[in-house]
Amino acid sequence: MFADTPRESAPDPAAASGRDRVTVVALILLVVITAAAWAHVLFSPMSADDMAGMSMAMAPTLGDGVGYVAGWAVMMSAMMLPSALPMIGLYAATQRSAADPGSRVARVALFTLTYLGLWAMTGVPIYFGSVALSAITADALAYGVAGVLLLAGIFQLSPLKQVCLRHCRSPLAFLLGHWRAGWLGGLAMGWAHARYCLGCCWALMVVLVVAGAMGLAWVLLIAVVVAAEKILPRGERIARLAGVALVALGIAVAVRPELAVALRAGRHSM
């Protein structure tokens, strides 16, 4: 996608590393949006039945799906924006050459909305997966939880995880390697960054839905893990430690399926 977008020389790294008023204002607005999303997650929970579509498990409606995806999009904004702020802030700094401040703000907004838009789109398969989960037996669900934990843990330890994580942890290297100019360029780079981020974090989100039933404790835990492995020093090690913990938890659930009930207890979120 966006293969025909013209490449131009990337901005000078030293020039892109500073902060001006437009960049600072953009970051402040994103922090406000993130805080608002977290406020919604923390103080306006949906019931577990509504989230999983259990009231109409055999016949999900368009309204149910739209409401679910909207709630998922808000939750993804809360969970993913904190770790994306360094990338978005650096992209905003590269737009200093834009003559019109309004155009610059719009390009940053397009980059950000493209990133969040892909995460919102993942709510569609997540919704149908949640509906399917509500229709299976407790025993099958327990072993499904064990399988998801093992799969996620193995992925956390995989080379593919490390490749995607490196792109997320190095905003400057990403921009220098994927630079595109103009409106379409911002769209292309936002899409590319979103794909790497999705490649990095998809397994943790599946754990959130299947093993954690989108409970608030799981939302907070996975949000912390995502931010830590992307931002903190030695984030790659944090990702591997999370992988080991998930594998161990998956084995425990496989041996004692009743643990799946405890993991999915207290199902209130979004």
C-alpha positions in Angstrom: 0.0 0.0 0.0 1.2 3.5 -0.8 4.0 2.0 -3.0 3.8 4.9 -5.4 4.3 7.6 -2.8 7.4 9.5 -3.8 10.5 9.3 -1.6 12.4 12.5 -0.8 15.5 13.0 1.3 14.8 12.5 5.0 15.1 15.4 7.3 18.4 16.1 9.1 18.4 14.1 12.3 19.7 17.1 14.3 17.1 19.4 13.0 14.3 16.9 13.7 15.3 16.3 17.3 14.3 19.7 18.6 10.9 21.0 19.8 9.1 24.1 18.7 5.7 25.4 19.7 3.6 23.5 17.2 5.3 20.2 18.2 4.7 20.9 21.9 1.1 21.8 21.3 0.6 18.6 19.3 2.1 16.5 22.1 0.0 18.3 24.7 -3.2 17.6 22.7 -2.2 13.9 22.3 -1.6 13.7 26.1 -5.1 15.2 26.7 -6.7 12.7 24.3 -4.8 9.8 26.0 -6.0 11.0 29.4 -9.6 11.3 28.1 -9.4 7.7 26.7 -8.1 6.4 30.0 -10.8 8.2 31.9 -13.4 6.5 29.7 -11.8 3.1 30.2 -11.5 3.6 34.0 -14.8 5.3 34.8 -17.3 4.3 32.0 -17.1 0.5 32.0 -19.3 -1.6 29.7 -20.7 -4.8 31.1 -18.9 -8.0 30.2 -22.1 -9.3 28.4 -22.2 -6.2 26.3 -18.5 -6.4 25.4 -18.7 -10.0 24.4 -22.0 -9.8 22.6 -23.3 -12.6 24.8 -26.9 -11.4 24.7 -27.0 -12.1 21.0 -24.2 -14.6 20.7 -25.9 -16.5 17.9 -27.1 -13.4 16.0 -24.8 -10.4 16.5 -26.3 -7.2 15.2 -24.7 -4.3 13.4 -25.4 -2.0 16.3 -23.7 -4.4 18.7 -20.7 -4.6 16.5 -20.4 -0.8 16.0 -20.7 -0.2 19.7 -18.1 -2.8 20.5 -15.6 -1.5 17.9 -16.1 2.0 19.1 -15.3 1.0 22.6 -12.3 -1.1 21.4 -11.0 2.0 19.5 -11.1 4.1 22.7 -9.3 1.4 24.6 -6.6 1.1 22.0 -6.1 4.8 22.0 -5.6 4.7 25.8 -3.2 1.7 25.6 -1.2 2.5 22.5 -0.9 6.3 22.3 1.5 6.6 25.3 4.2 4.4 23.6 3.5 6.1 20.2 4.1 9.7 21.5 7.9 9.7 20.8 7.3 8.7 17.2 4.5 11.2 16.7 6.4 14.0 18.3 9.5 13.3 16.1 7.3 13.2 13.0 5.8 16.6 14.1 9.3 18.0 14.4 10.2 17.0 10.9 7.3 19.1 9.5 8.9 22.4 10.5 9.5 23.2 6.8 5.7 23.3 6.1 4.9 27.0 5.3 1.4 26.8 6.7 1.1 25.8 10.4 -2.4 24.5 9.7 -1.1 22.2 7.1 1.5 20.9 9.4 -1.0 20.2 12.2 -3.2 18.4 9.7 -0.3 16.2 8.5 0.5 15.2 12.1 -3.2 14.5 12.7 -3.3 12.3 9.6 -0.3 10.4 10.7 -1.8 9.9 14.2 -5.3 9.0 12.9 -3.8 6.4 10.5 -2.0 4.8 13.3 -5.1 4.7 15.5 -7.3 3.8 12.6 -5.5 0.5 12.1 -5.8 -0.4 15.7 -9.5 0.5 15.6 -10.0 -1.8 12.6 -8.7 -4.8 14.6 -11.9 -4.4 16.7 -13.9 -6.1 13.9 -12.2 -9.5 14.1 -11.9 -9.1 17.9 -15.7 -8.6 18.1 -16.5 -11.8 16.1 -13.9 -13.7 18.1 -15.6 -12.5 21.4 -19.0 -13.6 20.1 -17.5 -17.0 19.2 -16.0 -17.3 22.7 -19.3 -16.8 24.3 -20.7 -19.8 22.5 -18.1 -22.5 23.4 -18.1 -24.7 26.5 -16.2 -23.9 29.6 -13.7 -26.8 29.1 -13.0 -25.7 25.5 -12.6 -22.1 26.6 -10.1 -23.2 29.3 -7.9 -25.0 26.9 -8.3 -22.2 24.4 -7.0 -19.8 27.0 -4.0 -22.1 27.6 -3.3 -22.2 23.9 -3.5 -18.5 23.5 -1.1 -17.9 26.4 1.4 -20.4 25.0 1.1 -18.9 21.5 1.6 -15.3 22.8 4.5 -16.3 25.0 6.3 -18.1 22.1 5.7 -15.1 19.8 7.2 -12.7 22.5 10.3 -14.8 22.2 10.4 -15.0 18.4 12.7 -13.1 16.0 9.6 -11.5 14.3 8.6 -9.9 17.6 12.1 -8.4 18.0 12.1 -7.1 14.4 8.8 -5.3 14.9 9.9 -4.1 18.4 13.1 -2.6 17.0 11.1 -0.4 14.6 8.8 0.7 17.4 11.7 1.5 19.8 13.7 3.6 17.3 11.5 6.5 16.0 14.5 8.3 14.3 15.6 5.1 12.6 12.1 4.4 11.4 11.6 7.9 10.0 15.0 7.9 8.2 14.2 4.4 6.7 10.6 5.1 5.7 10.6 8.8 5.0 7.9 10.1 2.6 7.1 13.7 2.0 3.7 15.5 1.8 0.2 14.4 2.8 0.5 10.9 1.2 3.8 10.6 2.9 2.4 11.1 6.3 -0.4 8.6 5.5 2.1 6.1 4.3 4.4 6.5 7.3 1.5 6.4 9.7 0.3 3.2 8.1 3.8 1.6 8.2 4.3 2.5 11.8 0.9 1.1 12.7 1.7 -2.2 10.9 4.9 -2.6 12.9 3.1 -1.8 16.1 0.4 -4.3 15.3 3.0 -6.9 14.5 4.7 -6.2 17.8 1.6 -6.2 20.0 -1.1 -8.4 18.4 -0.4 -11.4 20.6 -0.8 -9.4 23.8 -4.1 -8.1 22.6 -5.3 -11.6 21.9 -4.3 -12.5 25.5 -6.3 -9.4 26.7 -9.4 -10.6 25.0 -9.2 -14.4 25.4 -7.4 -14.9 28.7 -8.2 -11.6 30.4 -11.8 -11.1 29.1 -10.8 -7.4 28.8 -10.8 -7.0 32.5 -9.5 -3.7 33.8 -6.5 -5.4 35.6 -5.5 -7.0 32.3 -5.9 -3.7 30.4 -3.6 -1.9 32.9 -1.0 -4.8 33.0 -0.8 -5.1 29.2 -0.6 -1.3 28.7 2.3 -1.2 31.1 4.1 -4.1 29.3 3.6 -2.5 25.9 4.9 0.9 27.1 7.8 -0.7 29.0 9.1 -2.8 26.1 8.8 0.1 23.6 10.2 3.0 25.7 12.3 1.7 28.6 16.0 0.8 28.3 16.4 -2.9 27.5 12.8 -3.2 26.4 13.7 -6.3 24.4 14.5 -8.0 27.6 11.2 -6.9 29.1 9.4 -8.5 26.0 11.3 -11.8 26.6 10.5 -11.8 30.3 6.8 -11.3 29.4 7.1 -14.2 27.0 8.5 -16.5 29.6 5.8 -15.5 32.0 3.0 -16.2 29.4 4.4 -19.6 28.5 4.6 -20.5 32.2 1.0 -19.3 32.8 -0.2 -21.2 29.7 1.3 -24.4 31.0 -0.3 -23.8 34.4 -3.7 -23.4 32.8 -3.2 -26.5 30.6 -2.5 -28.5 33.7 -5.2 -26.9 35.8 -8.0 -25.7 33.5 -9.9 -24.1 36.4 -7.3 -21.4 36.5 -8.8 -20.0 33.3 -11.9 -19.0 35.4 -9.7 -17.0 37.8 -7.9 -15.3 34.9 -11.2 -14.2 33.3 -12.8 -13.1 36.6 -13.9 -9.5 37.2 -14.7 -8.8 33.6 -15.2 -5.1 33.5 -13.5 -2.7 31.1 -14.1 -0.1 28.4 
